């Protein structure tokens, strides 16, 4: 990769890592489900008017929109709202790589190689250490919600592989249109119209800036730049840069939110990120029977 392209890849990882700190700030302004709905609304408009018609079947857009937008981000935002630290969330979410491999094996018949299985085992050890650290940093239920969010991310990755979108930005913008109404409905049911109206009436510049940041900088710019890199370089060259996300996530949370980074958390980071790295550089999964297509890493598999 050219130095400029390496810089861009690191910048995207930094944007996605810092996003966890921005989300933590946003949760001080909005209930979690309303915040997530506003994020996708701002990401979809006006971009949906500029990217053209969808380039994959609607069943994939709706499926990924519900699993990724409603389930994954709904669980993540609720988990963080209930006390899961931003830095730890950025780390634990990386276990999505293990869930993706498990679901790809069950649904797509992709059999991981021995080295990838070793990497996934190391990553799981990292999650176990993070759980011990998380027990002191936040409620166990909040930790479980973020792990569940990572599992939903794994499901959405498998759906995205099946969809095989030729334009990742076009796909993400249309996916962003799906979660808005379901998230708003769930927010009204669980968070209450009074709380939602209070948050909207008290909207200030910081709250608006947070929504625009997670929508336009994290989603539109992040996915656009990541997809641009993937069109010019092999996925195996670009994807490992996503391992920098928890580094930026924990560092920005410590710097801007004052979150302590314990020695145990650094051990968890080394195990989890190292395990995912080993799994990423291992031989590509083989379809059972040897007749399946080769797997392909998509931008959504490295998203924060």
C-alpha positions in Angstrom: 0.0 0.0 0.0 1.1 3.5 -0.7 1.9 5.7 2.3 -1.2 7.8 1.6 -3.4 4.7 1.6 -1.8 3.4 4.8 -2.5 6.8 6.4 -6.1 6.6 5.2 -6.6 3.1 6.6 -5.2 4.2 10.0 -7.4 7.3 9.9 -10.5 5.1 9.4 -9.5 2.9 12.3 -9.0 6.0 14.5 -12.4 7.4 13.5 -14.1 4.1 14.4 -12.2 3.8 17.6 -12.9 7.3 18.8 -16.5 6.7 17.9 -17.0 4.8 21.1 -16.1 7.8 23.1 -18.5 9.9 21.0 -21.3 7.4 21.6 -20.6 7.6 25.3 -21.0 11.4 25.1 -24.2 11.0 23.0 -25.8 8.7 25.6 -25.7 11.6 28.0 -28.1 13.4 25.6 -30.4 10.7 24.3 -31.9 7.4 25.4 -29.9 4.6 23.7 -32.6 3.4 21.2 -33.6 7.0 20.2 -29.9 7.8 19.7 -29.4 4.8 17.5 -32.5 5.8 15.4 -31.3 9.3 15.0 -27.8 8.0 13.9 -29.3 6.0 11.1 -31.7 8.7 10.1 -28.9 11.2 9.7 -26.7 8.6 7.9 -29.5 7.8 5.4 -30.5 11.4 4.7 -29.6 13.0 2.4 -27.1 10.3 1.3 -29.9 8.0 0.0 -30.7 10.6 -2.6 -27.1 10.7 -3.9 -26.0 7.0 -4.0 -28.5 5.8 -6.6 -30.7 2.8 -6.4 -29.9 -0.3 -4.3 -27.5 -2.7 -6.1 -28.5 -5.8 -4.2 -31.9 -7.5 -3.5 -34.1 -5.8 -0.8 -34.2 -9.0 1.3 -30.4 -8.5 2.0 -30.8 -4.8 2.8 -33.7 -5.5 5.2 -32.0 -8.4 6.8 -28.8 -6.6 7.4 -30.6 -3.5 8.5 -32.6 -5.4 11.1 -29.7 -7.5 12.5 -27.0 -4.9 12.3 -28.9 -1.7 12.8 -31.6 -2.7 15.2 -30.2 -5.7 17.1 -26.4 -5.0 17.1 -26.4 -1.3 17.6 -29.5 -1.4 19.9 -27.8 -3.9 22.2 -24.4 -2.0 22.0 -26.0 1.3 22.9 -28.1 -0.2 25.7 -25.1 -2.0 27.1 -23.0 1.2 27.1 -25.9 3.1 28.6 -26.1 0.6 31.4 -22.5 1.0 32.4 -20.2 -0.8 29.9 -17.2 1.5 29.5 -16.5 2.9 26.0 -12.9 1.6 25.8 -13.8 -1.9 27.0 -16.8 -2.0 24.5 -14.4 -1.2 21.6 -12.3 -4.2 22.7 -15.0 -6.7 23.4 -16.8 -6.1 20.1 -13.8 -7.5 18.2 -15.0 -11.0 19.3 -17.4 -10.6 16.3 -14.6 -12.2 14.2 -15.1 -15.4 16.2 -18.9 -15.3 15.9 -18.6 -14.6 12.2 -16.4 -17.7 11.7 -18.8 -19.9 13.7 -21.9 -18.7 11.8 -20.1 -18.9 8.5 -19.3 -22.5 9.3 -22.9 -23.3 10.3 -24.6 -21.4 7.5 -22.1 -21.2 4.6 -20.1 -24.4 5.3 -16.8 -22.5 5.6 -14.5 -24.7 7.5 -11.7 -22.6 9.2 -8.1 -23.8 9.1 -6.2 -25.0 12.2 -4.4 -21.7 12.5 -7.6 -19.8 12.4 -9.1 -22.0 15.1 -6.0 -21.3 17.2 -6.5 -17.6 16.7 -10.1 -17.8 17.7 -9.3 -19.8 20.9 -6.7 -17.1 21.9 -9.3 -14.4 21.2 -11.9 -16.2 23.4 -9.3 -16.2 26.2 -9.0 -12.5 25.7 -12.8 -12.1 26.1 -12.6 -14.2 29.3 -9.9 -11.8 30.7 -12.0 -8.8 29.6 -15.0 -10.3 31.4 -13.0 -10.4 34.6 -11.9 -6.8 34.1 -15.4 -5.8 33.1 -16.8 -7.2 36.3 -14.9 -4.5 38.1 -15.6 -1.8 35.5 -19.3 -2.3 34.9 -22.4 -4.5 35.5 -22.2 -8.0 34.1 -25.5 -7.5 32.3 -24.0 -4.6 30.4 -21.0 -6.8 29.4 -23.3 -9.5 28.2 -25.3 -7.1 26.1 -22.1 -6.0 24.3 -21.2 -9.6 23.7 -24.7 -10.2 22.3 -24.1 -7.2 20.0 -20.9 -8.8 18.7 -22.9 -12.0 18.0 -25.5 -10.0 16.0 -22.6 -8.4 14.1 -21.4 -11.8 13.2 -24.8 -12.7 11.8 -24.9 -9.5 9.8 -21.4 -10.3 8.4 -22.7 -13.6 7.1 -25.7 -12.0 5.5 -23.5 -9.4 3.9 -21.3 -12.1 2.4 -24.4 -13.7 0.9 -25.5 -10.3 -0.4 -22.0 -9.6 -1.8 -22.7 -5.9 -2.4 -20.6 -4.4 -5.3 -20.7 -0.9 -3.7 -20.2 -0.9 0.1 -21.2 2.8 0.5 -24.4 2.3 -1.5 -25.3 -0.8 0.5 -24.6 0.9 3.9 -26.7 3.9 3.1 -29.7 1.8 2.1 -29.2 -0.4 5.1 -29.3 2.7 7.2 -32.9 3.4 6.1 -34.2 0.1 7.6 -33.5 0.5 11.3 -35.0 4.0 11.8 -38.7 3.1 12.2 -38.1 -0.1 14.2 -35.7 1.7 16.6 -38.1 4.6 17.0 -41.0 2.2 17.8 -38.9 0.3 20.3 -37.8 3.6 21.9 -41.4 4.7 22.3 -42.3 1.4 23.8 -39.4 0.9 26.2 -37.9 4.3 26.8 -41.2 6.2 26.7 -42.4 9.1 24.7 -41.9 11.5 27.6 -38.2 10.7 27.8 -37.8 10.9 24.0 -39.5 14.3 23.8 -37.5 15.6 26.7 -34.2 14.6 24.9 -35.3 16.2 21.6 -36.5 19.4 23.3 -33.2 19.8 25.1 -31.2 19.2 22.0 -28.1 21.4 21.9 -25.1 21.9 19.7 -23.2 19.1 21.3 -26.0 16.6 21.0 -26.5 17.5 17.3 -22.8 17.3 16.7 -22.6 13.9 18.2 -25.4 12.6 16.0 -23.8 14.1 12.9 -20.4 12.7 13.8 -21.6 9.1 14.3 -23.7 9.3 11.1 -21.5 11.2 8.6 -17.9 10.8 9.9 -18.1 7.3 11.3 -20.6 5.8 8.9 -20.5 7.7 5.6 -16.9 8.7 5.6 -15.7 5.5 7.3 -17.4 3.1 5.0 -16.7 5.2 1.9 -13.0 5.3 2.6 -12.9 1.6 3.7 -14.7 0.5 0.6 -12.4 2.7 -1.6 -9.4 1.0 -0.1 -10.9 -2.5 -0.6 -11.5 -1.8 -4.2 -7.7 -1.0 -4.7 -6.1 -3.5 -2.4 -6.7 -7.1 -1.3 -9.0 -7.5 1.6 -6.3 -9.4 3.5 -4.1 -6.3 3.2 -6.8 -3.8 4.4 -8.7 -5.8 7.0 -5.9 -6.1 9.6 -6.0 -2.3 10.1 -9.3 -2.7 11.9 -7.3 -4.3 14.7 -6.2 -0.8 15.6 -9.8 0.1 16.5 -9.7 -1.0 20.1 -6.3 0.7 20.5 -7.8 4.0 19.5 -11.0 3.2 21.4 -9.3 2.5 24.8 -6.9 5.4 24.3 -9.5 8.0 23.4 -11.8 6.8 26.3 -8.9 7.2 28.7 -7.9 10.6 27.3 -11.4 12.2 27.0 -13.5 10.3 29.5 -10.9 9.5 32.1 -11.5 5.8 31.9 -8.8 3.8 33.6 -7.0 1.2 31.5 -5.9 -1.6 33.9 -3.1 -4.0 33.3 -5.7 -6.7 33.1 -7.4 -4.9 30.2 -4.1 -4.6 28.3 -3.7 -8.4 28.7 -7.2 -8.9 27.4 -6.4 -6.5 24.5 -3.2 -8.4 23.6 -5.0 -11.8 23.6 -8.1 -10.7 21.8 -6.4 -8.5 19.1 -3.6 -11.0 18.7 -6.0 -13.9 18.4 -8.1 -12.0 15.8 -4.8 -11.1 13.9 -3.7 -14.8 13.8 -7.2 -15.8 12.6 -7.1 -13.0 9.9 -3.7 -14.1 8.4 -4.6 -17.8 8.4 -5.5 -19.7 5.3 -8.9 -18.7 3.9 -11.8 -20.9 5.0 -12.7 -23.9 2.8 -16.3 -24.7 2.0 -17.3 -28.1 3.1 -16.9 -30.5 0.2 -14.5 -28.1 -1.5 -17.2 -26.7 -3.8 -18.0 -23.4 -2.2 -16.8 -20.0 -3.2 -13.9 -18.4 -1.4 -14.9 -16.2 1.5 -14.5 -12.5 1.1 -13.9 -9.9 3.8 -16.4 -7.1 3.5 -16.2 -3.6 5.0 -19.0 -4.5 7.4 -16.8 -7.1 9.0 -14.4 -4.4 10.3 -17.0 -1.9 11.4 -17.3 -0.3 14.8 
